[in-house]
Amino acid sequence: MKQWSSNRAFSLIELVVVIVVIGVIVSIAIPRMASATSNSRTNAAQFSVREFNCYIETYYTDYSAWPSLSINDFAGRIQHPNPFAPEGAAVLEQPTGLSATDFHPTAKTTSTADNRAGWWYNNASGSFRGRVSAQGNDARTINLYNTINGCSISAIAQTAK
């Protein structure tokens, strides 16, 4: 009769089963982590828009006029850069010649190619908006833009309320 030693090794089948189980766990965890990153960018942008709109409304309540600060003064009050803006993009765009009916920028997106500022402000209407990265189609881009800015535009080129 043969005696077994106390030093047993794992069989090839046992190792394959463990590797498959680890692969399944990783395939479940990675998409959830990617989703959490996307949600955190959206939440950060929403917070910044709300924070700045609160500042603008408070200013309007105190002075009965929208703030008309220079871009440097205005940008100095922004505590967080837009998480959707490309690295090196300008912080704030404050275009001239807008009317009080312009509540949204003509360009809702920002990317490395166009290098548009992440935040947009119209001192004629007191509108402060966050631009977003393109989401593959206009409907998804509009949905993200509306989510971040707390609005309900229906067309990518819409500038009025």
Salt bridges, closest charged atoms under 4 A:
GLU93 OE1 - ARG131 NH2 2.66
ASP114 OD2 - ARG116 NH1 2.63
